[in-house]
């Protein structure tokens, strides 16, 4: 199975890219979204898992286990969602998904703020915590050698093409 994982902070463009792939190549790529698993309140994360970070780790492990359990679905799989790259690496290794291609979808803070405020109508997400999270993911990706796709400088059509190439979809 060809698996491509798009991760990144809110407003980076990962859901937009995944949606374009799903719409443009229906039936050729299975597109999965981390949030399909359900996102509980922060209070529920703490009471059930001890912290939001522990919940994110547990759900990343669960997702990669689910993906591995499907075997070869007959086509490539695109998974998108927010998670630490260290959790993703652990989950991929644990599930035996050694062939996955991970891409950090990223953009600068001004672009992120613009997208979250105007396009997504979520100005509450434009805060220092989100910008710090994006910076953390950026550093984590660079240190681990993951591919970084800067959606602020690369046009959407080129972003889609790159992901399509990684999926092996013509």
Steps between C-alpha positions, in 0.01 A plus 500: 500500500622848416432724802555876505448690824439875504541662838525859613342764719156648436486720192799342327299359208505127565121459491475712184759281325334178620159624385634588156654152466174335607296710256745485210571127515185341643535131566873500428615621842352423839507825697485479879479788748635477856193682632270223368589315820324771700667774701386520862514812712829582667344401834408156359853458364644572843256278687534212254865517400669733748567783251423624153843384389440147633165489316670612177765228537238231572284600204800516265590145605138393453478653151818339372391165646165534319672589173739205528211263581328583171786334316528612140180690414583478130618854472695768681391648832527867596472579870484856629492643849686678776741293702854517626742344254656296781157345571453435132839329467426285806156406364629417152775282647260332742252423221773376265430772244858542384416636156314818606597841365449777757465864395475795736260747340605842624470874442618818666306644794350792303360263236367268771331790680343621174365155412365432848335840527355549152472164326419278798327760718690372807676811632514339846772270363721798414702507820853452627431138599412410137801686363727328754349162402573572133856599589546184707382281210729689262805437723401137559467439124832659417684312776352167388553569129136499394386673186353847563246643256466877539152583377563873536759492221391200292174543305217264592507325162870422547435377856233264369733379225778427749269298725357319199853406393579368850179293482593366156172625350496622141 
